[in-house]
Amino acid sequence: MGSSPHSVKRWQLSGTDYEQVRSTRSDTRLSCWTPLNNQSSNLQLFEERMTLVLHWFDLWTDRQRKHLLHSLLTRGTKSQLKYCRDVLMETLPVTQVDLTAVLPRFLSLYVMSFLSPRDLCSAAQVSWHWRMLSEQDCLWASRCITRGWFLPYTPAEKEYGAWKNHYVSCVSTLDWLTPREAAEQYGTLNQQSTSMTEEEEERRKERRIRQMIRDKLQEDKRQSMSTRRAWGSYTKPGAARGGSTQTGRPSSGITSSSWPSLSWPPRTVGSPSLCLSLDRGQTMSAAPSRDRVQTCSPSSERLNNASGALSSFTSRPALTHTVPPTHLTHPVLLLLISNRIPAYELLLSGVKAGVIVVLYDHRGTLSALLAQVERAIIGQGAQRLGLLAPGGTEEIHLLHRCILSERTLLNPDQRDFWEKLSGWVAPAEEGGGIDIFSPLAACAPGAALIQTLSSLTGLEVRTPMGLATGSFQNILSEWSDGSVCTGLSNQGPSAPALQFVCERVLQGWCRQAEWMEEALGGLRGHLGPQLQRLSLEARGRALGLFLWEKMSLEELCVSRDLNEALVEGLTALTRQRETRPLEFLAGFLTRWTHDKEGEESRGDDNKRADDFSSAPQSSQVCILSVKFDGAFFVFKKPISLSLSLSLSLSHLQIALDWRGAAARELHHSECLYLGRLGAVLKVYQEPLAAALNSNRAILSCNDLRTVLSPVAQILELNRVFRVDLEARLQQWGAEQCVGDVLVKLCSKLRVYTNYLNNYTTAIHTIDKCRETKPPFRAFLKRADRTLSTHMLSLQELLLCPLWRIQEYVTLLQALCLHTHTAHPDHTHLCSALNTLVAFREFTQKLKRNSERDGLMEQTQQMIQGCPNLSEGNRQLIITQDAALLRSPDEQIPDSLRIYEHVSDVGLFLFNDALVLTRRRVHHTPFTLTYQSTHTFLASVALSSLSVREVTHTRYVCHAFVLEGPCRSWVCATERGEEREHFLSVLRPALNAALTGHQ
C-alpha cells in the first residue's frame, strides 16, 4: 500500500475485522495459513498474499475485475462500504450535479425566480423535471400581475402551466409601437409631466363616465315622460275652458315608470311612485326624497295614505312653472335578494315604500342579473344599493358559480358587473353607497374586500360588524360606517338595514328564517307555479278595486292646474309633521295661486317654495338618558342640540372595547349553547337511562349510546372551556388573553369530529326507533318542544354543535380583527381561527355530500323506470320543464316551419349526462292542486350532445334543439328567461364534459 490512510479511515481499519483475535487457548487456529499469535508473521503473510492477489488482479480482464469488486462489496460490512465510498469520492470527485435533484424544491424555485421569462423557457427544454419546475404558477403569476395581465378564470386544482400560457398569449398579442408612434401617443421624457397621477386620471375618467350615463338616463326619461300620453286618457272635444276635462276613463297620469305593470315578476316589490303593501306596518306613499327614507307615524298614517295615493294618480304634464328639482326624480333604494336566502318571502312582506326589490335566481349569470336590475329600475337612479345573498365573513356567494371575495373581485366579469351596477347609484357626495348584509367587517379578509369594492365603485360600503351569534343576527347588530376600522355607524345598530325593511319584520325574519325555510321550501315546490299565477291575478284585482271603487277614477275629472297644485301640496305635506293638515293644505293652495299669478322666473318660485316648506317649529326639550360603564348620564337639552348629542354618543361608542364585547358575546353564547346541550342530557338521556336500569327499557343500551353518548362528551369539553373563559373575563383588561383557552379547545376537536361522523347514524337511529318502538314515540311526543328543551325537538338540538362551529369562527374573526398584531394574544387567536376554519370546511363538505346523496336518491325515486343514477361522482345540476315539439315537414325553412306540441318533458341535467322524461300532470278533483309524474324517456351523454337555439318566429318561441348521436329533440320552455337560464347552465356543462372526455 503506497499511502497511509486518513485518521478517520485508520480508525475504520482498526475495526473488528482487523483486530487481533485473542483466545483463551495459547495454540493457533489454522496456523498454517495465519499465525494469529504472532503479529509480525501475521502482517508479513498478509502482505505477501495481498501482493499475490493484486498480481492476479492485474492479469484479469475488465469483466473479471468487476466481478471480483462486486463480490468483495457484497461481502463487506457497513463500515467497510462507507470507507469505499470515501475513497471513491477522493479518487473521483463530483464536479457536475443537477441542482434541482440536490436542493429542496422551494430553493430550486427561488433560484429560478431570478431568471427572465426567456431564460425560464430555455430551462424548460433541459428535462422534464426542469420543465415541471419552470412552468410553476408561482413563477409566472407575479410576472403577469405586474403587467396587468390577469387570468380570466380560476385554474382548476390539477391544472398545470395556466399562468405561463397566459403570459405567452399576452406577449404574442402585444401591439408594438415604433419610437415615433410611442412619442406621438405617450410623449417623451423631455415633456413636462402633469401633476395628476395615472390612478387619479382613471378615477376621474370613471366618474365622468358614470355622470354621463346618469345624465343620459335622466334625459331619456324626461323625453319619454313629455312625449307619452297617460294610459287610458283622451281629450274630450268639448272640454271646458281653463283645463282639459275627460270623459269615460279620465287621464290618470300614471306612466310606465310609475305604474306597477302586471307583467312584473311576482316577487318584485316596490315602485318609485306607488307601493301597495298588505302589511299593517306599511303605508302607501310617494317615493322618498333623495336624502332619507320617509317613515310615517301611526297618527299620520291615514293622511299619508291619501296624499301618496293622490300624488300617484294625478296628472303631471310638462312644467310651466317652477318646481323644486327633487319633485321630478325621486331616487329610490335598490335591494338585491338572492332566492337562496331562507324564508325570503317573509322579508319581502316587510319591504318599505320606495324600495325596489330585485329577487334574482341564484343559478343565473352576472349579465342576466344586470339585465334584471335594469328592467326593475326603469332608468331611475338609486340612492343606495342593498345586497342580501348567502355568505360569511370572508366572501359572498353572489351566484352559484360566482363568489365575491378579495381574490375574485378584480376578475374582468365581476369588475365590469360592479362598475355598471354602481353607475346606477348616486355618488358618494350625494349620500350614495352600498349596504351588504353579510358581516364582512368581522375579519381582515372581509375588511380588505370592503376597501377594494369601495375603491372600485367609488361608493361607501357598509356591512355588519359581526358582534352577534346566529344565522342572521349580525344584521341586527352594529354596522360599520364605511371605513371598517373606525367603528360603528352613527345611525345606531341595524340602521342601514332598517332603510330597506320594517323593523318588526326584519327582527322576526332574522330570528326565525332558518326555522321557516323548511316549510316555505315545501310550499314553493308544490304550489310555486300556482302561487305565481294567483299573485298576478290578486295584484290585478287589488289594483282594479283600488282604482275603480276606492279612487272612483271614472268621476275624478279635474283640470290640469288643479292636478298640479294638489300633487305639489300633498308632496310638501308628506315632508312636514303637521298636526292640522287641512289648514296647511289650504294655505299652500292659496300661496300657490299667488305664486302662479306673479310668476316671473323659475328660480324665484323655487326660493318661495323652499321658504314656505321650512316652517319654524316650536322649541321642545329632549331628555336623553345614556348608560355608559355602569353609570347613568341624563342630558336635558333643546331639540336643536340633538345633532351634537348624537355625535357625542358616537364618540362614546367608538371608545368601547371591541375585544371585550366580542369576548363577552362568546361567553354569553357559550352559556346558551351549554344550556341546550344540558337539556339533551337532562330531558332525554337521564329518563331513558333510568328506564333502562329499572328493566323498563324504552331504548336499548346500544341505541342510547349511539344517539346521546357523543353529546355528553361535547358537554364535558365545553364546560371546561366556559370555566376557563369566565376566569379570564373576571379579570378582563387591555392585555388579557383568551387565545390560549381557544387553542386548548381546538386541540380537542376530535370530540366534534367523532360527533359529526356519528351524526348521520344517530339521526337514522332516532327515526328507526321512533317507527318501530311505540314507547319511544310516546316519549318524544312528551319531551319534544317543551320549555325544558328551549322549544326544540331532539333532532334540532343535535344540530347545535354544527351551528356552534360557525359561531366560533365568526366571533374569532371579530376578535382577531380588533386585536393588534403586537398583542400577545394575536398569535393564539390566529392559530385557533385557522383550526376552526378548516374544521368548518370539513363540516360543510359533509353537509354537501349528504345533500347530494339525498337529491340523487329523490331524483331516482321521482323518475319511473330510470336506470341507476348513483354511479361514480354524478351530480344533479338543474331540472327544467319543457314542451316537446315536432314539425310535420322537416323540409320547410326554419322561419316558416310549424311545430306541434307532442308532450310535456322534464330535462334533468347531470354533470355527465342529460336525462329526458315524459312528464304527466294529474289534477286533483275539486281542488287547485296537481301532481307531476316523470317516466324515463331517454338519456344522452354530454360528450355526444349538442344544442342550438331555434329562431323566434310567429309559430314558435323559446325553443331549442338537443341533438344526440341517434336522434334530436325540439323543446320549448314557457318563458324566455327559463330557456336562457337552462342554456347558460347546459353549455358550460357540455364544454366541461368534452374537456374531460378528451
C-alpha angles and dihedrals in degrees: 000000000000103000133034115244125245120276091255091049089045088058089048090052090054091066129125093281092060101038118109110255111226120198131196087236120077095217123089132247114231089349091172088070106026121015097210097182093056112065098188093049090046093055092045093051091046093053092048093051092045089052089052093050092048090051090054089046090057091053096049126093124250092261092051091049092052091049091053092048091049091050092050094048093049090052095047125100125238094265090050092050090051089053090052089050092054092048092050092049090053093045096042108024117196107247101165126042136159106255092205090058094049104035123066117263096253092052091051090051090047091054092048091050089074092058122098120243090257091052091048090054089050091049090053089065095060099079142325091266092052091047091052091052098042093052097054115132092233089066097047104033095071091048091053096044094050088056093046095251103139121186107251093218141029112262117239121250094260098030112128130207097002096143094046092052089048091051092050093048092049093048092048091053098046119129106235116208128198117235090257093051091045091051091050093049103035104018127231135281091257093062117098110255120227121246092238115091124225093254092052091048091052092050091048090051092050091050090049092051092048091050091050090051092050092048091049092050092049091048092050091048092048091051093047092049092050097046104039120081121228117266115268095005132127135160121256111231093226098046118165119256118262098039144011114271125193139213132204103014107002125218111283096187091225109143128190090266094057102032117082105232119223089227092068118115109275095241097048109112131186138042132204093237108018130032119180113194132177092201116108092223094055126089131203105238142140120276115286123259122264095258104048145006109253118233125192127218119224092252093058097036094102092049093049090050091056096042094047093048094049093045089054098047102041125093121260110188130179113316117262097164138039117285125171111258092239089067092063104053121025111196110222135202117256120210123188114200124184118221088229089073108105117247094000089161089071090051093050091054091063101047111133127237114276094031119119111208122202110194103193134188113256090214095059133094134258093252091052090049091051091050091050092051091048091053091048100051094043095209097314127133119243122222094208137000122224124196124195111178136136113281147111139227097302107033144012124225095222093168136358093267098022120079118182111218139134090269097049100037094086094053110121096245095048093042091053090046095054094042091055093042093050089051088072093052124085116256121266090251089063095047098269121149149130125267114199115192095210120094096248092147090067097080140030097252090051091049090051089051090052092051093047092048091048091051092047097049100029090229135117112260120204127186136166117277093231096234095137136069128230133069098286103001089110089075089064093049129079120306129214118251096231100274094073095210100057096072132234133014113256091234096070133244117340091355095138092051092050090061088070106031134032115259097238094049092045093051093047092048094048091053101038105030096102093048095048096046095079093053093044092045091058090045092053093049096051103030103022099111092040092049090053091054093044091048091053092049093045093052090050092050092046093051092046092049092049095047102042103030108025099033096032090219092181092061097040099102112150134149124267094248092052090050091053093047094049092047094052094042094052091044091054089046092057090056093053131067099221123170091202106043097170093058091046091051092047092052091047092052091048092052090045090057093051092046091049093054096045097039114140107151138013093235093058092053091050091053094049093047091051092047091051094046092053096071116173117255128216117258113260134183122236118205110199125187119194128183113208127164092349096307130103122228120193119200121193107188138143115270091249089070094057091102093058090047091052090051091051090050091051090055090050090051093049090054092059121115104253093185089055092047092052092046092050090048088051091053094044094050090045090058091051090047093051090048091059093045090048089053089058091058097038099044101032114017100042096050092043092048091047090052090049093052092049093055091251096105119185093179128020120250093252094050092047091050092047095052106036109017095083090052091058091053092051091047092053092049095048094046089062089047092052092050091052091047093050091053090055094046093051088062097035119163142145092277097040115125131212098164095091090055090053092046088053089053092048091052089064099047089119085088089062091045091056089047093053093046089052096041098089091047090050093052092048090048091053091050093047094048092045091057099040102037117056094191090058091047090053091046092054090048090057098041105039121094098006130135090261091058094045088252090295132123126237092258091052092049090053088059092061096090090055092051091045092060090060091047090052091053094049095049093044091052089053090049093050092048093054095040116090117235090239092055113109090231096056097084095051092045093052092047092051091045093053091050093050093045090054090048091049090054088052091054092047090051091053090049093050092049091050093049092047093051092047092050092049091049091048091050091049091054093045097056113067116218093009120150120240110299099185097088125135116322096332117159133184111239106176143339125214134184115220143161120253111227133194132192118219092214122030092190094071115099115260094246091058100033117121121211130201125210107247103175145320117271137188121221116209110188117200127179091259107022145025117228120201119201134184107242121209125188120213117191120207113236117249092010138080096234127101139181130223124214126193127210121191112257109164143328128214129191112239092229089066098037128096132182135204133176125245116229114251109251137161089268102047136020137181092017133145137175126237109202119196130178094268108023143356136232127212109210132178130193125216095242134030092233090060092053093048092049095047094047092046088058096039097053096057089047090053092049092048091050092049091049092050092046092053 
